[in-house]
Amino acid sequence: MSLSWRDDNLLKRVLRNSGFLFSGNVVSATLGFLQGILVVRLIGIEGYGLLAGTVFVFTTNVNRLLSFRMSEVAVKYLSKALADNDRMRAAALVKGMGLIEIATSLLTYLVLFLLSPWASQTFAKDLSAVLLFQVYGIYLLGNLVFETSTGVLQTFKRFDRISTVQISGTILTAAAIVAAFVLEGSLTHVLAAYLAGKLLAGFLIVVFAARELNQALGPGWMRMRPASSMISDWRALLGFSLNTNLNGTVNLIVRDSAPLFLGAFASQVEVGYFKLAHSLVISLVMLPIEPFIWTTYAEIAETVSNAQWDATRRLLRRVSAIAAAWTLAAGGGLAAFGWWIIPLLYGADSAPAYPAALILALGFGFANILHWNRPLLLAFGKPSFPLIVSAVVGAGQIALVFLLVPRFGYIGMSWLMTGYFIASIGVIVWRGLDEIRRRSADREVNG
């Protein structure tokens, strides 16, 4: 007999934990949408392209290129140590992950500092923008253990704390941007507003993670010696970290660097059109569903480890149905009213962002509905498959960038990104569902 939605405790846990992040995302999306209007009207579409599409994107991508995704590592390894009541192992894991992240964060800022002149000339086409890259990069030094701290809170299922961090940083940024708009500030003031929000978030996430660790491991956990039981699997832990890092690296080159490719082959105005369209789709379509990704991952990992294949399938179907309902509603609204709302809110010179928004909504909508594609394979301990698929599809996309973007500009880039999502996620989903089918069949055969 099928389990009703009302009696589905697994889905209820996902929705409850996602609810905390959802509230944070709603606030962030709303304030981000409003502050985006003020920013574009204050510094113009070209200034917006330079700041949001070039400076912010390049700085973030350098960080993602060199950093490990410690939040994913924590969910996988720290949760097991806590389940085994191995406090020394848990403490050693957190300290080890934190030290690795601190070292990579310091290295990242040094690399960013040295690459800033090249980035200014290549992507911004303005050597005077060097300081913008270097100043905004200070957030890397204020977020030394952000990923590790996030992973700790995810492990303890304190998604309410993560939401608080997100909301606090967003509110500070929005307040500073409103002040800059009222006082008729400059591009520099807008950059300072975003930097302030990042630094506040970096401080709060560490405070909340430390509190959870003190409660779970005791106030002296920082002085605990590593448990001998954990030494043997450092290689596996580092291998998992490397795989998640490489997957993120592929994404940042193929997906997150789109504004930089535009900056290299087109003008900052076209970067502004693309970035505005991208931000609208993220705010309206992606952000409300994003909380499901890692709360779903935690539950998928549990059902897979217990070989509960019916529960896994049911969870995937139902979170996809929820995501599809929102995606179709938001995407339909954007298609119906975007042509009128975009120039009304952002100014007449922003109207060309509308067709790019429609194209991107197709790709992001597909990713939205099947948001569990990579977490499912992570739960099976197969992080390499999404990496390989993303790399192969992404290589084809990059080759097409050099052919299509110089000719079709931001519209061509929008189609390339949408095609990447549909092709790569389609293959990953097929592989994950096939893994469930095979293991379920093996269990039935073996009793």
DODOBA-248487 format. One line per field, with one value per residue: residue number from 1; x, y, z of N, C-alpha, C in turn. Coordinates in steps of 0.05 Angstrom, whole numbers. Layout:
BEGIN
rogu: (NUM;...)
n.X: (X;...)
n.Y: (Y;...)
n.Z: (Z;...)
ca.X: (X;...)
ca.Y: (Y;...)
ca.Z: (Z;...)
c.X: (X;...)
c.Y: (Y;...)
c.Z: (Z;...)
***
This chain:
BEGIN
rogu: (1;2;3;4;5;6;7;8;9;10;11;12;13;14;15;16;17;18;19;20;21;22;23;24;25;26;27;28;29;30;31;32;33;34;35;36;37;38;39;40;41;42;43;44;45;46;47;48;49;50;51;52;53;54;55;56;57;58;59;60;61;62;63;64;65;66;67;68;69;70;71;72;73;74;75;76;77;78;79;80;81;82;83;84;85;86;87;88;89;90;91;92;93;94;95;96;97;98;99;100;101;102;103;104;105;106;107;108;109;110;111;112;113;114;115;116;117;118;119;120;121;122;123;124;125;126;127;128;129;130;131;132;133;134;135;136;137;138;139;140;141;142;143;144;145;146;147;148;149;150;151;152;153;154;155;156;157;158;159;160;161;162;163;164;165;166;167;168;169;170;171;172;173;174;175;176;177;178;179;180;181;182;183;184;185;186;187;188;189;190;191;192;193;194;195;196;197;198;199;200;201;202;203;204;205;206;207;208;209;210;211;212;213;214;215;216;217;218;219;220;221;222;223;224;225;226;227;228;229;230;231;232;233;234;235;236;237;238;239;240;241;242;243;244;245;246;247;248;249;250;251;252;253;254;255;256;257;258;259;260;261;262;263;264;265;266;267;268;269;270;271;272;273;274;275;276;277;278;279;280;281;282;283;284;285;286;287;288;289;290;291;292;293;294;295;296;297;298;299;300;301;302;303;304;305;306;307;308;309;310;311;312;313;314;315;316;317;318;319;320;321;322;323;324;325;326;327;328;329;330;331;332;333;334;335;336;337;338;339;340;341;342;343;344;345;346;347;348;349;350;351;352;353;354;355;356;357;358;359;360;361;362;363;364;365;366;367;368;369;370;371;372;373;374;375;376;377;378;379;380;381;382;383;384;385;386;387;388;389;390;391;392;393;394;395;396;397;398;399;400;401;402;403;404;405;406;407;408;409;410;411;412;413;414;415;416;417;418;419;420;421;422;423;424;425;426;427;428;429;430;431;432;433;434;435;436;437;438;439;440;441;442;443;444;445;446;447)
n.X: (17;11;45;14;19;12;26;78;135;189;189;166;208;246;218;210;263;281;248;269;314;287;258;300;320;276;274;325;321;279;301;347;327;302;346;377;349;358;413;424;398;428;483;480;470;518;556;535;544;600;612;577;577;630;673;653;641;690;723;695;698;753;759;727;754;802;788;764;704;683;636;606;640;639;585;584;626;632;582;578;618;596;549;572;588;639;676;728;746;709;722;775;766;737;776;817;792;781;832;853;818;829;882;876;843;875;914;883;867;917;929;887;898;946;928;893;908;912;860;831;847;834;779;748;768;792;841;839;805;830;835;784;775;813;798;745;758;774;735;746;784;755;722;745;736;686;660;670;645;593;583;585;539;500;507;490;439;421;393;364;400;436;402;393;443;447;404;419;467;447;409;442;473;432;412;457;461;413;424;468;442;404;439;463;508;569;597;637;616;573;601;626;581;563;609;609;564;580;624;599;566;606;628;585;571;613;610;561;570;612;585;550;587;612;570;560;609;636;667;722;738;772;822;827;860;874;834;857;830;814;857;868;832;840;859;815;779;805;806;751;741;773;746;696;715;736;690;663;699;693;641;646;679;650;596;592;627;607;592;644;666;634;651;702;693;653;617;615;564;533;547;522;467;463;477;438;392;405;407;354;327;352;334;278;265;303;322;279;276;326;339;321;361;406;382;351;392;414;373;368;418;413;369;391;437;411;388;335;298;247;230;268;258;206;214;245;210;170;195;211;162;143;182;173;122;130;170;145;104;133;166;128;104;147;154;106;101;151;173;150;158;214;239;208;222;279;296;293;337;349;317;332;348;307;295;340;330;285;306;346;313;291;334;351;303;297;341;324;277;299;335;361;398;457;467;443;478;523;507;509;562;590;620;649;624;584;622;653;614;597;644;655;609;613;662;648;612;646;678;641;631;672;658;604;592;622;593;537;533;506;458;471;505;468;436;475;486;437;432;475;458;412;433;476;452;410;437;462;419;395;435;435;382;384;421;392;353;383;406;361;339;379;375;325;334;372;345)
n.Y: (-24;44;99;154;225;256;220;211;210;216;253;295;308;327;372;401;414;439;482;520;538;554;598;634;637;660;711;729;725;762;811;812;817;868;900;893;922;974;977;971;1016;1055;1049;1036;992;976;985;950;902;902;900;859;819;811;826;804;751;731;733;699;652;641;629;583;549;537;519;468;429;430;426;385;342;342;328;275;248;268;261;205;195;219;189;141;155;173;217;238;226;256;308;311;307;355;394;381;389;443;467;454;484;536;543;538;582;626;619;625;679;704;686;709;763;768;755;795;842;818;797;844;868;828;811;854;893;940;970;999;974;939;945;937;881;863;887;868;814;810;786;732;725;735;692;644;592;579;539;492;503;509;456;431;451;432;377;372;384;436;475;520;555;564;590;637;660;670;706;749;768;784;823;864;877;895;939;973;982;1009;1056;1075;1085;1125;1165;1175;1144;1112;1062;1038;1043;1008;959;957;948;896;868;877;848;795;789;792;746;707;711;700;646;616;625;600;547;533;534;491;448;452;438;385;358;376;429;426;405;423;411;357;296;263;206;140;108;138;149;115;125;174;180;164;203;250;238;238;292;315;298;324;375;377;369;416;451;440;457;512;529;515;531;574;612;638;695;715;695;722;774;772;764;800;861;899;915;874;834;854;849;793;778;803;776;724;731;744;696;660;682;680;628;588;597;588;532;513;501;448;415;400;384;343;310;292;259;223;198;169;134;105;82;46;13;24;23;33;76;113;122;142;189;218;225;256;303;323;333;375;413;419;442;493;513;514;551;598;604;610;657;693;689;710;762;785;815;865;878;879;924;964;962;961;998;1025;1012;961;924;885;841;806;763;730;715;682;639;620;604;557;520;523;511;457;436;449;417;366;367;333;303;299;294;243;206;217;197;143;137;151;198;209;200;242;282;266;265;319;344;324;340;394;407;405;448;492;492;507;558;592;592;609;651;699;713;711;732;749;722;675;653;643;602;562;552;532;486;457;445;412;368;347;338;304;256;243;236;191;153;151;133;84;58;52;18;-28;-44;-52;-95;-134;-141;-165;-213;-236;-242)
n.Z: (0;-17;13;43;29;75;116;108;139;126;84;112;149;113;92;139;157;111;112;148;119;74;91;101;49;22;46;30;-26;-35;-14;-44;-95;-92;-77;-121;-160;-142;-145;-201;-220;-195;-210;-263;-321;-345;-304;-267;-294;-293;-237;-211;-250;-265;-227;-177;-194;-215;-168;-133;-163;-164;-111;-106;-141;-114;-64;-18;-15;42;71;49;59;115;126;107;136;189;211;216;254;298;303;318;368;376;401;400;349;320;336;318;263;252;266;231;180;186;189;139;107;125;108;52;42;55;16;-29;-28;-36;-88;-116;-108;-137;-188;-201;-234;-285;-291;-291;-339;-377;-370;-347;-378;-362;-329;-283;-250;-217;-161;-143;-148;-111;-62;-54;-49;3;33;32;71;116;118;133;153;133;102;130;179;161;145;194;220;185;193;246;236;242;211;219;242;199;165;195;192;137;129;162;139;89;102;124;79;44;73;72;18;7;36;6;-42;-29;-13;-60;-77;-101;-146;-114;-63;-67;-73;-23;9;-5;11;67;83;71;106;156;154;152;203;238;225;243;298;311;296;331;379;374;371;421;454;438;438;482;520;516;467;427;446;445;430;367;350;345;310;267;234;192;151;128;77;45;60;42;-12;-24;-14;-53;-99;-94;-97;-149;-178;-165;-189;-243;-250;-239;-281;-326;-317;-278;-296;-339;-344;-345;-392;-428;-416;-437;-492;-506;-490;-428;-421;-445;-410;-365;-381;-384;-332;-302;-320;-304;-248;-238;-252;-216;-167;-171;-188;-172;-117;-78;-80;-71;-16;-11;-31;2;49;30;12;60;79;36;38;85;74;32;55;89;53;36;-12;-34;-3;-17;-72;-68;-39;-76;-119;-95;-75;-124;-148;-116;-127;-182;-184;-162;-197;-248;-238;-223;-268;-308;-292;-299;-354;-373;-353;-350;-394;-387;-333;-324;-354;-329;-274;-272;-309;-376;-408;-392;-414;-456;-426;-419;-459;-450;-397;-403;-432;-397;-355;-373;-371;-316;-292;-306;-278;-227;-217;-217;-175;-140;-166;-165;-107;-99;-124;-93;-45;-57;-56;-102;-125;-170;-219;-232;-237;-282;-323;-322;-336;-388;-418;-407;-431;-485;-485;-474;-518;-556;-538;-557;-609;-614;-577;-590;-635;-624;-573;-509;-513;-540;-501;-461;-484;-487;-433;-415;-447;-427;-374;-384;-414;-381;-330;-343;-358;-309;-274;-299;-288;-232;-219;-245;-213;-165;-184;-197;-148;-118;-145;-138;-83;-79;-106;-73;-28)
ca.X: (0;28;44;3;37;9;39;106;152;214;184;162;234;258;204;215;290;282;233;287;330;269;252;323;321;255;284;348;311;264;319;365;312;298;371;386;337;371;441;424;390;449;508;475;473;546;569;525;558;628;613;565;583;658;688;642;642;718;732;681;708;780;755;716;775;823;778;751;676;684;609;598;657;629;560;589;644;627;557;583;633;577;532;588;595;669;680;755;747;694;738;798;756;731;801;831;778;784;860;856;804;844;906;868;831;897;926;864;869;943;926;869;913;965;914;875;915;905;830;821;852;822;751;736;779;796;862;833;788;846;829;757;779;829;782;723;769;778;715;758;798;734;707;767;725;658;650;672;625;567;580;579;511;484;509;472;412;415;388;354;424;445;383;398;468;440;386;434;485;430;397;463;479;409;411;479;455;393;438;483;423;393;461;474;536;583;602;653;598;558;619;629;557;564;631;601;546;597;640;581;559;629;632;563;571;633;600;540;582;627;566;540;609;616;549;561;635;647;682;751;741;795;847;827;879;860;830;873;812;809;881;869;814;846;862;788;767;817;797;724;744;783;725;677;728;738;663;658;716;680;617;654;689;629;571;594;645;594;596;672;669;621;668;725;685;633;620;605;535;522;551;500;442;464;478;411;374;413;399;325;320;360;317;250;261;321;326;260;279;353;340;315;383;423;365;344;416;417;354;375;441;403;354;409;453;394;376;306;296;220;230;285;242;183;224;254;185;154;209;210;135;142;199;161;100;141;185;126;90;151;175;106;101;169;149;82;103;179;178;140;169;243;245;195;237;308;301;288;360;352;297;344;353;283;298;360;317;268;324;358;292;288;355;350;279;303;358;307;260;316;357;373;414;484;466;436;502;541;497;518;591;600;622;664;607;575;645;660;593;598;669;652;589;624;683;634;601;667;686;620;632;689;645;578;590;630;573;510;534;493;437;485;514;444;429;496;483;413;439;492;441;394;449;491;434;396;453;467;394;392;453;426;359;393;434;371;340;401;409;336;336;398;364;302;345;387;328)
ca.Y: (0;68;116;180;248;264;201;208;223;223;278;315;317;344;397;417;424;457;505;540;550;567;625;650;642;679;738;735;730;787;834;812;828;897;915;892;944;998;976;976;1044;1072;1048;1030;964;971;983;925;881;902;892;834;799;807;826;784;725;723;729;675;628;635;615;555;534;528;509;442;431;417;421;358;323;340;313;247;235;276;249;178;195;226;166;121;167;175;246;245;226;279;332;311;313;384;409;375;403;472;475;453;506;561;544;543;609;645;616;636;709;710;681;730;788;768;753;818;858;802;796;871;873;808;809;880;911;965;965;1013;957;920;948;926;853;859;895;849;789;809;768;706;725;735;667;624;565;580;514;472;511;502;427;423;458;413;352;373;391;463;492;546;573;571;610;662;672;680;729;771;780;796;848;884;886;911;965;989;990;1030;1080;1084;1095;1150;1185;1176;1134;1102;1033;1030;1039;983;937;956;937;867;858;877;825;771;787;786;718;691;712;686;617;604;626;580;520;529;528;463;430;453;422;357;346;386;454;421;389;432;400;328;283;247;178;123;95;155;153;98;133;201;179;163;229;269;231;248;321;322;293;345;400;376;374;445;464;437;475;541;535;512;545;599;631;649;724;722;690;745;797;768;765;820;885;897;918;848;820;864;836;765;775;810;754;702;737;741;667;648;692;672;599;570;601;575;503;506;488;419;400;386;370;318;293;279;237;203;183;151;112;88;65;25;-1;28;33;45;102;131;129;159;215;232;232;277;329;332;344;401;431;424;460;521;520;521;576;621;607;620;685;708;690;726;790;795;835;890;884;885;953;981;963;965;1018;1017;1000;934;907;862;818;789;737;713;704;660;616;609;592;529;503;523;497;429;430;452;394;343;378;312;286;294;282;214;191;221;178;117;137;153;226;213;199;269;298;259;274;348;351;318;359;421;411;412;474;511;493;523;586;606;594;622;676;724;719;714;747;739;702;649;642;633;576;543;544;515;460;442;434;390;345;335;328;282;232;237;225;164;136;147;116;57;47;44;-6;-52;-53;-63;-122;-152;-148;-184;-239;-248;-244)
ca.Z: (0;-19;37;36;34;103;134;99;158;113;70;133;159;92;91;164;156;88;119;159;97;56;102;95;20;15;54;13;-53;-36;-11;-67;-118;-88;-78;-149;-174;-133;-155;-230;-224;-183;-225;-291;-330;-350;-278;-255;-307;-283;-209;-205;-270;-269;-202;-159;-206;-216;-141;-124;-177;-154;-85;-111;-154;-96;-38;-16;-6;68;81;40;74;142;126;103;155;217;220;224;279;320;307;333;393;376;403;392;320;310;341;299;236;249;267;206;159;190;183;110;95;131;90;24;41;53;-10;-49;-29;-48;-117;-126;-107;-158;-214;-205;-258;-309;-292;-298;-367;-394;-367;-343;-399;-349;-309;-258;-234;-200;-132;-138;-144;-86;-39;-50;-41;32;46;35;97;136;116;133;159;128;92;152;198;149;146;222;225;169;207;270;226;252;187;228;246;173;155;209;181;111;132;174;118;68;113;126;51;34;87;63;-10;9;44;-17;-62;-19;-13;-87;-75;-125;-149;-91;-40;-71;-67;6;21;-8;28;95;87;70;130;178;152;159;232;252;220;261;326;315;294;355;401;371;378;450;466;430;444;507;515;511;443;412;458;443;411;347;356;326;290;244;218;168;129;118;48;34;65;24;-39;-27;-15;-80;-119;-92;-106;-178;-189;-163;-208;-269;-250;-241;-307;-347;-311;-263;-310;-363;-347;-352;-421;-441;-412;-455;-520;-511;-474;-401;-423;-449;-384;-348;-389;-376;-303;-292;-327;-287;-221;-236;-252;-191;-145;-174;-194;-158;-88;-61;-81;-63;10;-12;-41;22;68;16;12;86;81;16;48;106;62;16;73;100;31;36;-39;-39;10;-33;-96;-60;-32;-101;-134;-82;-75;-152;-153;-103;-142;-208;-180;-159;-222;-269;-230;-224;-295;-323;-286;-312;-383;-379;-344;-350;-415;-377;-307;-324;-359;-309;-249;-275;-329;-404;-420;-383;-428;-470;-408;-418;-473;-436;-373;-411;-440;-373;-339;-382;-360;-287;-285;-308;-255;-203;-213;-212;-159;-124;-184;-154;-80;-100;-129;-70;-24;-65;-55;-129;-132;-195;-243;-239;-245;-309;-341;-323;-350;-416;-429;-404;-452;-509;-483;-476;-547;-570;-529;-575;-635;-613;-561;-605;-656;-613;-548;-485;-520;-545;-475;-447;-495;-480;-405;-413;-459;-408;-352;-393;-422;-359;-309;-354;-356;-281;-264;-309;-274;-204;-219;-252;-189;-147;-196;-196;-121;-109;-157;-124;-56;-82;-113;-50;-4)
c.X: (18;24;34;23;36;24;68;125;179;211;180;188;247;245;209;243;294;268;250;303;312;263;275;326;300;264;306;339;296;282;338;352;309;325;383;375;352;400;441;417;412;473;504;480;502;561;561;540;587;629;603;573;612;674;679;646;671;728;720;693;736;778;746;737;794;813;765;722;673;656;600;614;647;604;565;605;638;602;561;599;615;558;546;596;625;675;708;758;732;710;762;789;751;757;816;819;782;812;864;842;817;867;898;856;853;911;909;866;895;941;909;883;932;952;897;883;907;874;819;825;837;791;737;745;783;816;856;815;803;838;802;759;793;814;760;734;775;758;726;772;779;717;726;756;695;646;649;649;597;562;574;550;493;484;490;444;402;412;376;377;435;427;387;422;462;424;402;452;469;418;418;470;457;408;433;474;433;406;454;465;412;414;474;503;546;585;618;635;581;576;622;605;556;586;623;583;561;612;623;573;581;634;610;564;591;623;579;551;598;608;556;562;614;595;551;587;647;664;711;756;765;822;848;847;863;857;845;856;808;833;879;852;818;848;834;775;778;809;769;724;753;762;705;689;729;711;656;674;704;657;625;665;667;605;575;612;632;596;624;677;657;639;692;717;665;637;609;574;521;525;529;474;441;462;451;391;380;404;369;316;328;341;289;246;278;321;305;264;307;355;336;341;397;406;356;368;419;398;359;398;432;387;371;426;438;380;346;299;268;219;246;270;219;192;232;230;172;169;210;183;132;158;186;138;109;154;166;111;108;160;153;101;122;164;126;86;131;185;170;154;198;249;231;211;266;315;299;312;366;334;309;350;330;287;318;347;299;284;336;338;288;309;355;325;283;321;343;291;275;340;372;393;441;483;459;461;523;533;506;549;604;602;636;647;596;598;652;640;594;622;666;632;600;646;670;623;623;677;667;621;649;677;620;577;599;609;545;510;520;471;449;494;491;436;449;493;459;418;456;476;425;410;462;473;418;411;457;442;390;410;445;402;365;406;414;358;357;403;383;331;355;387;342;313;358;370;333)
c.Y: (25;86;144;203;257;246;197;223;231;250;301;326;335;372;414;429;444;483;528;554;564;595;644;657;662;708;747;742;757;812;835;824;859;912;914;915;970;1000;983;1006;1063;1072;1041;1001;957;968;958;901;879;891;864;812;793;805;805;756;715;716;703;650;621;620;587;537;522;516;482;446;417;412;393;337;320;324;283;234;243;264;220;176;201;203;144;130;169;205;254;246;250;305;334;318;343;400;405;390;433;482;474;477;533;564;551;571;630;644;628;666;718;707;703;757;790;767;777;835;844;801;823;876;854;809;836;900;939;961;979;997;938;921;937;896;848;866;875;822;787;790;740;703;726;710;643;595;564;553;493;478;504;472;418;428;439;386;350;381;418;482;519;566;582;593;637;676;684;705;753;784;795;823;870;895;904;938;984;999;1012;1057;1092;1097;1122;1172;1188;1168;1124;1072;1023;1026;1014;959;934;943;907;855;857;854;798;767;781;757;700;690;696;656;603;603;604;552;514;521;499;443;430;436;392;343;355;410;449;405;397;420;369;318;266;218;161;111;112;157;139;108;162;201;179;191;250;263;241;279;330;319;316;371;400;380;403;461;463;456;504;548;535;530;573;620;643;679;731;717;713;770;796;773;787;843;880;902;891;830;828;852;808;762;782;788;730;707;735;712;654;656;681;641;581;572;587;544;495;493;457;403;385;374;343;299;278;255;215;185;162;128;94;70;43;9;0;40;45;73;122;140;148;187;231;242;257;304;340;345;372;421;439;444;489;530;529;547;600;626;619;649;703;711;710;756;802;817;863;898;893;914;972;985;972;988;1008;1004;972;914;883;838;798;763;719;700;680;635;603;595;563;511;501;509;467;420;431;427;369;351;357;295;279;283;252;198;194;201;149;115;138;182;230;214;227;286;292;269;305;357;347;337;387;427;418;440;496;514;510;552;602;610;611;649;701;732;726;727;733;720;675;637;630;606;555;533;526;487;444;430;409;365;331;323;305;256;224;225;196;145;130;129;87;43;37;18;-31;-62;-64;-91;-142;-160;-168;-212;-252;-250;-223)
c.Z: (0;5;28;42;64;122;128;117;146;99;90;144;139;92;116;163;133;95;131;137;78;65;97;66;11;22;35;-15;-55;-34;-34;-91;-116;-89;-106;-165;-167;-145;-185;-235;-214;-201;-254;-298;-335;-323;-264;-268;-297;-255;-204;-224;-273;-243;-183;-169;-206;-188;-130;-137;-169;-127;-89;-124;-134;-70;-40;-6;20;80;73;54;102;144;124;126;184;228;229;250;302;325;322;361;397;377;394;362;308;313;322;271;232;249;241;182;161;182;152;97;101;112;62;21;39;26;-32;-51;-42;-79;-129;-128;-131;-186;-220;-229;-283;-312;-301;-328;-385;-394;-364;-365;-388;-326;-283;-240;-216;-171;-125;-132;-116;-61;-33;-41;-11;46;49;62;120;136;116;137;154;120;114;172;187;150;174;228;209;183;231;263;238;228;195;232;219;161;169;198;154;112;142;154;97;78;115;98;40;47;77;34;-10;16;21;-38;-54;-20;-40;-88;-102;-125;-125;-67;-42;-65;-37;20;19;9;57;101;88;96;155;178;160;189;246;249;238;290;330;314;320;378;399;378;407;464;461;439;470;501;508;485;426;421;456;423;391;356;335;304;265;225;191;145;120;88;34;37;45;-5;-44;-30;-43;-101;-119;-102;-137;-191;-188;-184;-236;-271;-253;-268;-328;-342;-299;-276;-335;-366;-354;-382;-437;-439;-431;-484;-526;-492;-446;-401;-427;-424;-365;-355;-379;-346;-290;-297;-308;-259;-217;-235;-226;-168;-147;-175;-176;-128;-71;-60;-71;-36;10;-18;-19;44;56;16;38;89;61;26;69;93;45;33;86;79;30;8;-45;-27;-6;-58;-89;-54;-57;-117;-121;-80;-104;-158;-141;-119;-169;-205;-178;-185;-244;-263;-233;-253;-313;-318;-299;-342;-390;-374;-345;-370;-406;-351;-308;-331;-340;-284;-252;-294;-357;-416;-411;-397;-443;-452;-409;-434;-461;-411;-381;-418;-415;-355;-347;-370;-330;-277;-285;-284;-229;-197;-206;-195;-143;-141;-173;-126;-80;-105;-107;-48;-31;-64;-83;-138;-159;-219;-250;-249;-274;-329;-344;-339;-380;-430;-429;-425;-478;-509;-486;-505;-563;-562;-549;-603;-635;-599;-576;-626;-644;-585;-525;-490;-526;-520;-459;-457;-487;-451;-402;-425;-440;-386;-362;-400;-398;-338;-318;-352;-327;-268;-273;-294;-245;-202;-226;-229;-169;-158;-192;-167;-109;-120;-144;-97;-58;-89;-89;-25;16)
***
